[in-house]
Amino acid sequence: MGSRKPARPVVAAAGSIGEQLATWRKLLALTAAQVADRAGIARGTLAKIEHGDAGVSFAAVLSVSWALGVLDRVVAATDPYETDLGRARADQVLPKRVRG
């Protein structure tokens, strides 16, 4: 990976997602140590996620989402078939599977 800084929207999104995951943790009355342990990550990595560090691994963010019970919502948020555009364009753009 290069040394380029992430774009401003990426940094902003990392901050928002980190805050939201921290809020979920608090709403569930879980300590940072409990979430880090359940997610299989270091406590310091969880702190970086909650403080919006865009440099943490994608796997770590997904692991924390899983530990908090919101992974399915993260997956659904990126599902193109959950949008009107995605559903409308899917048949037009995506190739048909050919079985042989």
OpenMM code with the backbone's topology and positions (N, CA, C; nanometers):
from openmm import Vec3, app, unit

residues = "MET GLY SER ARG LYS PRO ALA ARG PRO VAL VAL ALA ALA ALA GLY SER ILE GLY GLU GLN LEU ALA THR TRP ARG LYS LEU LEU ALA LEU THR ALA ALA GLN VAL ALA ASP ARG ALA GLY ILE ALA ARG GLY THR LEU ALA LYS ILE GLU HIS GLY ASP ALA GLY VAL SER PHE ALA ALA VAL LEU SER VAL SER TRP ALA LEU GLY VAL LEU ASP ARG VAL VAL ALA ALA THR ASP PRO TYR GLU THR ASP LEU GLY ARG ALA ARG ALA ASP GLN VAL LEU PRO LYS ARG VAL ARG GLY".split()
positions = [
    Vec3(0.0843, -0.1175, 0.0000),
    Vec3(0.0000, 0.0000, 0.0000),
    Vec3(0.0883, 0.1231, 0.0000),
    Vec3(0.0475, 0.2257, -0.0706),
    Vec3(0.1259, 0.3465, -0.0821),
    Vec3(0.1159, 0.4334, 0.0417),
    Vec3(0.1857, 0.5462, 0.0357),
    Vec3(0.1864, 0.6364, 0.1502),
    Vec3(0.0905, 0.7532, 0.1316),
    Vec3(0.0063, 0.7453, 0.0312),
    Vec3(-0.0909, 0.8525, 0.0085),
    Vec3(-0.1920, 0.8566, 0.1212),
    Vec3(-0.2308, 0.9761, 0.1576),
    Vec3(-0.3341, 0.9920, 0.2589),
    Vec3(-0.4699, 0.9632, 0.1966),
    Vec3(-0.5620, 0.9078, 0.2757),
    Vec3(-0.6966, 0.8844, 0.2226),
    Vec3(-0.7651, 1.0172, 0.1888),
    Vec3(-0.8554, 1.0131, 0.0945),
    Vec3(-0.9320, 1.1314, 0.0563),
    Vec3(-1.0158, 1.1797, 0.1754),
    Vec3(-1.0456, 1.3072, 0.1775),
    Vec3(-1.1226, 1.3667, 0.2880),
    Vec3(-1.2543, 1.2946, 0.3152),
    Vec3(-1.3308, 1.2578, 0.2119),
    Vec3(-1.4556, 1.1858, 0.2412),
    Vec3(-1.4309, 1.0512, 0.3111),
    Vec3(-1.3192, 0.9874, 0.2792),
    Vec3(-1.2855, 0.8600, 0.3439),
    Vec3(-1.2519, 0.8830, 0.4909),
    Vec3(-1.1756, 0.9857, 0.5175),
    Vec3(-1.1401, 1.0200, 0.6553),
    Vec3(-1.2663, 1.0537, 0.7351),
    Vec3(-1.3551, 1.1312, 0.6739),
    Vec3(-1.4801, 1.1683, 0.7409),
    Vec3(-1.5661, 1.0446, 0.7679),
    Vec3(-1.5744, 0.9546, 0.6705),
    Vec3(-1.6530, 0.8328, 0.6883),
    Vec3(-1.5946, 0.7455, 0.7984),
    Vec3(-1.4619, 0.7347, 0.8022),
    Vec3(-1.3965, 0.6556, 0.9076),
    Vec3(-1.4304, 0.7125, 1.0449),
    Vec3(-1.4315, 0.8447, 1.0545),
    Vec3(-1.4674, 0.9081, 1.1813),
    Vec3(-1.6104, 0.8798, 1.2214),
    Vec3(-1.7013, 0.8899, 1.1255),
    Vec3(-1.8427, 0.8638, 1.1540),
    Vec3(-1.8663, 0.7181, 1.1924),
    Vec3(-1.8072, 0.6276, 1.1162),
    Vec3(-1.8243, 0.4849, 1.1454),
    Vec3(-1.7646, 0.4514, 1.2810),
    Vec3(-1.6476, 0.5068, 1.3105),
    Vec3(-1.5865, 0.4832, 1.4409),
    Vec3(-1.6748, 0.5303, 1.5551),
    Vec3(-1.7300, 0.6501, 1.5416),
    Vec3(-1.8203, 0.7034, 1.6442),
    Vec3(-1.9436, 0.6155, 1.6593),
    Vec3(-1.9978, 0.5705, 1.5463),
    Vec3(-2.1181, 0.4883, 1.5511),
    Vec3(-2.0916, 0.3529, 1.6163),
    Vec3(-1.9753, 0.2935, 1.5861),
    Vec3(-1.9414, 0.1662, 1.6501),
    Vec3(-1.9194, 0.1856, 1.7996),
    Vec3(-1.8573, 0.2959, 1.8382),
    Vec3(-1.8396, 0.3254, 1.9809),
    Vec3(-1.9748, 0.3432, 2.0494),
    Vec3(-2.0677, 0.4094, 1.9811),
    Vec3(-2.2014, 0.4279, 2.0372),
    Vec3(-2.2723, 0.2943, 2.0533),
    Vec3(-2.2625, 0.2056, 1.9519),
    Vec3(-2.3204, 0.0711, 1.9645),
    Vec3(-2.2625, -0.0009, 2.0857),
    Vec3(-2.1305, 0.0075, 2.1018),
    Vec3(-2.0658, -0.0599, 2.2154),
    Vec3(-2.1240, -0.0100, 2.3465),
    Vec3(-2.1399, 0.1207, 2.3581),
    Vec3(-2.1925, 0.1793, 2.4815),
    Vec3(-2.3395, 0.1453, 2.5024),
    Vec3(-2.4186, 0.1469, 2.3945),
    Vec3(-2.5600, 0.1102, 2.4058),
    Vec3(-2.5775, -0.0344, 2.4512),
    Vec3(-2.4834, -0.1189, 2.4110),
    Vec3(-2.4877, -0.2600, 2.4495),
    Vec3(-2.4218, -0.2843, 2.5853),
    Vec3(-2.3744, -0.1777, 2.6484),
    Vec3(-2.3099, -0.1841, 2.7798),
    Vec3(-2.1904, -0.2794, 2.7800),
    Vec3(-2.1116, -0.2714, 2.6741),
    Vec3(-1.9916, -0.3535, 2.6632),
    Vec3(-1.8693, -0.2666, 2.6838),
    Vec3(-1.7693, -0.3222, 2.7482),
    Vec3(-1.6433, -0.2486, 2.7635),
    Vec3(-1.5624, -0.2631, 2.6352),
    Vec3(-1.4665, -0.1740, 2.6200),
    Vec3(-1.3779, -0.1830, 2.5038),
    Vec3(-1.3008, -0.3145, 2.5067),
    Vec3(-1.2612, -0.3578, 2.6243),
    Vec3(-1.1883, -0.4847, 2.6361),
    Vec3(-1.2754, -0.6021, 2.5914),
    Vec3(-1.4029, -0.6010, 2.6269),
    Vec3(-1.4930, -0.7092, 2.5858),
    Vec3(-1.5077, -0.7138, 2.4340),
    Vec3(-1.5275, -0.5991, 2.3727),
    Vec3(-1.5455, -0.5943, 2.2273),
    Vec3(-1.4178, -0.6354, 2.1563),
    Vec3(-1.3056, -0.5844, 2.2016),
    Vec3(-1.1781, -0.6208, 2.1400),
    Vec3(-1.1557, -0.7717, 2.1499),
    Vec3(-1.1841, -0.8290, 2.2653),
    Vec3(-1.1674, -0.9734, 2.2842),
    Vec3(-1.2599, -1.0514, 2.1918),
    Vec3(-1.3861, -1.0130, 2.1852),
    Vec3(-1.4828, -1.0815, 2.0981),
    Vec3(-1.4454, -1.0685, 1.9507),
    Vec3(-1.3897, -0.9541, 1.9150),
    Vec3(-1.3519, -0.9293, 1.7754),
    Vec3(-1.2174, -0.9914, 1.7408),
    Vec3(-1.1430, -1.0332, 1.8413),
    Vec3(-1.0120, -1.0920, 1.8171),
    Vec3(-0.9062, -0.9913, 1.7747),
    Vec3(-0.9194, -0.8700, 1.8262),
    Vec3(-0.8235, -0.7642, 1.7931),
    Vec3(-0.7677, -0.7057, 1.9219),
    Vec3(-0.6605, -0.6293, 1.9098),
    Vec3(-0.6018, -0.5631, 2.0255),
    Vec3(-0.6900, -0.4461, 2.0688),
    Vec3(-0.6850, -0.4155, 2.1954),
    Vec3(-0.7612, -0.3025, 2.2497),
    Vec3(-0.7196, -0.1730, 2.1792),
    Vec3(-0.5919, -0.1593, 2.1478),
    Vec3(-0.5446, -0.0403, 2.0770),
    Vec3(-0.6036, -0.0269, 1.9381),
    Vec3(-0.6256, -0.1400, 1.8719),
    Vec3(-0.6865, -0.1374, 1.7388),
    Vec3(-0.8310, -0.0912, 1.7497),
    Vec3(-0.9026, -0.1384, 1.8507),
    Vec3(-1.0399, -0.0926, 1.8716),
    Vec3(-1.0417, 0.0575, 1.8967),
    Vec3(-0.9488, 0.1062, 1.9753),
    Vec3(-0.9427, 0.2508, 2.0024),
    Vec3(-0.9203, 0.3284, 1.8728),
    Vec3(-0.8323, 0.2774, 1.7871),
    Vec3(-0.8091, 0.3436, 1.6581),
    Vec3(-0.9367, 0.3459, 1.5750),
    Vec3(-1.0097, 0.2349, 1.5712),
    Vec3(-1.1350, 0.2295, 1.4950),
    Vec3(-1.2327, 0.3317, 1.5503),
    Vec3(-1.2518, 0.3313, 1.6814),
    Vec3(-1.3491, 0.4216, 1.7438),
    Vec3(-1.3097, 0.5687, 1.7296),
    Vec3(-1.1816, 0.5961, 1.7084),
    Vec3(-1.1365, 0.7335, 1.6889),
    Vec3(-1.1224, 0.7706, 1.5413),
    Vec3(-1.1669, 0.6825, 1.4528),
    Vec3(-1.1732, 0.7161, 1.3113),
    Vec3(-1.0445, 0.7009, 1.2337),
    Vec3(-0.9535, 0.6175, 1.2804),
    Vec3(-0.8287, 0.5944, 1.2079),
    Vec3(-0.8597, 0.5132, 1.0823),
    Vec3(-0.8441, 0.5750, 0.9667),
    Vec3(-0.8755, 0.5081, 0.8399),
    Vec3(-0.7688, 0.4080, 0.7989),
    Vec3(-0.6622, 0.3969, 0.8766),
    Vec3(-0.5539, 0.3057, 0.8426),
    Vec3(-0.5676, 0.1660, 0.9008),
    Vec3(-0.6700, 0.1427, 0.9822),
    Vec3(-0.6872, 0.0080, 1.0384),
    Vec3(-0.7376, -0.0858, 0.9295),
    Vec3(-0.7184, -0.2134, 0.9501),
    Vec3(-0.7572, -0.3095, 0.8465),
    Vec3(-0.9087, -0.3188, 0.8326),
    Vec3(-0.9484, -0.3483, 0.7122),
    Vec3(-1.0899, -0.3705, 0.6815),
    Vec3(-1.1423, -0.4856, 0.7656),
    Vec3(-1.0623, -0.5907, 0.7806),
    Vec3(-1.1022, -0.7067, 0.8600),
    Vec3(-1.1286, -0.6675, 1.0049),
    Vec3(-1.0483, -0.5774, 1.0593),
    Vec3(-1.0684, -0.5345, 1.1977),
    Vec3(-1.2018, -0.4623, 1.2139),
    Vec3(-1.2345, -0.3755, 1.1205),
    Vec3(-1.3623, -0.3027, 1.1271),
    Vec3(-1.4788, -0.4007, 1.1157),
    Vec3(-1.4678, -0.4956, 1.0243),
    Vec3(-1.5748, -0.5948, 1.0099),
    Vec3(-1.5847, -0.6839, 1.1328),
    Vec3(-1.4723, -0.7167, 1.1930),
    Vec3(-1.4730, -0.7990, 1.3145),
    Vec3(-1.5424, -0.7269, 1.4296),
    Vec3(-1.5180, -0.5982, 1.4435),
    Vec3(-1.5852, -0.5201, 1.5473),
    Vec3(-1.7345, -0.5116, 1.5172),
    Vec3(-1.7696, -0.4932, 1.3903),
    Vec3(-1.9112, -0.4900, 1.3517),
    Vec3(-1.9795, -0.6211, 1.3892),
    Vec3(-1.9098, -0.7315, 1.3662),
    Vec3(-1.9635, -0.8638, 1.4019),
    Vec3(-1.9784, -0.8760, 1.5534),
    Vec3(-1.8758, -0.8354, 1.6266),
    Vec3(-1.8787, -0.8452, 1.7729),
    Vec3(-1.9928, -0.7640, 1.8321),
    Vec3(-2.0318, -0.6568, 1.7644),
    Vec3(-2.1404, -0.5711, 1.8130),
    Vec3(-2.2763, -0.6120, 1.7575),
    Vec3(-2.2789, -0.7120, 1.6702),
    Vec3(-2.4057, -0.7596, 1.6150),
    Vec3(-2.4618, -0.6744, 1.5033),
    Vec3(-2.3776, -0.5940, 1.4372),
    Vec3(-2.4269, -0.5074, 1.3299),
    Vec3(-2.3644, -0.5397, 1.1944),
    Vec3(-2.2917, -0.6505, 1.1859),
    Vec3(-2.2275, -0.6853, 1.0594),
    Vec3(-2.3290, -0.7006, 0.9471),
    Vec3(-2.4436, -0.7611, 0.9764),
    Vec3(-2.5450, -0.7776, 0.8720),
    Vec3(-2.5926, -0.6430, 0.8180),
    Vec3(-2.5968, -0.5414, 0.9017),
    Vec3(-2.6379, -0.4080, 0.8571),
    Vec3(-2.5305, -0.3433, 0.7703),
    Vec3(-2.4046, -0.3705, 0.8020),
    Vec3(-2.2940, -0.3189, 0.7208),
    Vec3(-2.3003, -0.3813, 0.5814),
    Vec3(-2.3213, -0.5120, 0.5775),
    Vec3(-2.3301, -0.5828, 0.4499),
    Vec3(-2.4503, -0.5318, 0.3701),
    Vec3(-2.5646, -0.5176, 0.4347),
    Vec3(-2.6847, -0.4697, 0.3655),
    Vec3(-2.6665, -0.3277, 0.3121),
    Vec3(-2.5927, -0.2455, 0.3832),
    Vec3(-2.5718, -0.1066, 0.3408),
    Vec3(-2.4944, -0.0971, 0.2102),
    Vec3(-2.4176, -0.1992, 0.1774),
    Vec3(-2.3392, -0.1962, 0.0540),
    Vec3(-2.3970, -0.2855, -0.0547),
    Vec3(-2.5120, -0.3436, -0.0311),
    Vec3(-2.5749, -0.4331, -0.1279),
    Vec3(-2.6453, -0.3515, -0.2364),
    Vec3(-2.5972, -0.3577, -0.3615),
    Vec3(-2.6603, -0.2773, -0.4668),
    Vec3(-2.8050, -0.3173, -0.4930),
    Vec3(-2.8398, -0.4412, -0.4632),
    Vec3(-2.9771, -0.4852, -0.4850),
    Vec3(-3.0747, -0.4271, -0.3826),
    Vec3(-3.0217, -0.3594, -0.2821),
    Vec3(-3.1057, -0.2918, -0.1835),
    Vec3(-3.1420, -0.1501, -0.2285),
    Vec3(-3.0961, -0.1100, -0.3473),
    Vec3(-3.1281, 0.0231, -0.3995),
    Vec3(-3.2135, 0.0101, -0.5244),
    Vec3(-3.2910, 0.1123, -0.5518),
    Vec3(-3.3728, 0.1126, -0.6731),
    Vec3(-3.2849, 0.1039, -0.7971),
    Vec3(-3.1758, 0.1812, -0.7992),
    Vec3(-3.0863, 0.1806, -0.9142),
    Vec3(-3.0247, 0.0424, -0.9345),
    Vec3(-2.9773, -0.0176, -0.8280),
    Vec3(-2.9156, -0.1498, -0.8379),
    Vec3(-3.0113, -0.2541, -0.8923),
    Vec3(-3.1332, -0.2525, -0.8431),
    Vec3(-3.2332, -0.3489, -0.8914),
    Vec3(-3.2686, -0.3223, -1.0376),
    Vec3(-3.2812, -0.1952, -1.0744),
    Vec3(-3.3187, -0.1602, -1.2113),
    Vec3(-3.2078, -0.1934, -1.3108),
    Vec3(-3.0834, -0.1719, -1.2726),
    Vec3(-2.9726, -0.1914, -1.3654),
    Vec3(-2.9155, -0.3322, -1.3662),
    Vec3(-2.9476, -0.4117, -1.2685),
    Vec3(-2.8861, -0.5442, -1.2552),
    Vec3(-2.9077, -0.6297, -1.3792),
    Vec3(-3.0285, -0.6315, -1.4294),
    Vec3(-3.0568, -0.7151, -1.5464),
    Vec3(-2.9946, -0.6569, -1.6738),
    Vec3(-2.9755, -0.5272, -1.6792),
    Vec3(-2.9195, -0.4629, -1.7971),
    Vec3(-2.7677, -0.4744, -1.8044),
    Vec3(-2.7002, -0.4642, -1.6910),
    Vec3(-2.5557, -0.4507, -1.6881),
    Vec3(-2.4835, -0.5813, -1.6608),
    Vec3(-2.5322, -0.6597, -1.5688),
    Vec3(-2.4622, -0.7807, -1.5274),
    Vec3(-2.4811, -0.8910, -1.6299),
    Vec3(-2.3728, -0.9611, -1.6626),
    Vec3(-2.3857, -1.0720, -1.7617),
    Vec3(-2.4648, -1.1874, -1.7014),
    Vec3(-2.5327, -1.2569, -1.7887),
    Vec3(-2.6067, -1.3759, -1.7460),
    Vec3(-2.5082, -1.4891, -1.7241),
    Vec3(-2.5317, -1.5706, -1.6237),
    Vec3(-2.4457, -1.6869, -1.5985),
    Vec3(-2.4764, -1.7934, -1.7022),
    Vec3(-2.3736, -1.8518, -1.7525),
    Vec3(-2.3902, -1.9604, -1.8482),
    Vec3(-2.3470, -2.0886, -1.7818),
    Vec3(-2.4362, -2.1839, -1.7791),
    Vec3(-2.4038, -2.3139, -1.7187),
    Vec3(-2.3664, -2.4107, -1.8284),
    Vec3(-2.2632, -2.4839, -1.8002),
    Vec3(-2.2173, -2.5758, -1.9044),
    Vec3(-2.2223, -2.7183, -1.8666),
] * unit.nanometer
topology = app.Topology()
chain = topology.addChain("A")
for resn in residues:
    res = topology.addResidue(resn, chain)
    for name in ("N", "CA", "C"):
        topology.addAtom(name, app.Element.getBySymbol(name[0]), res)
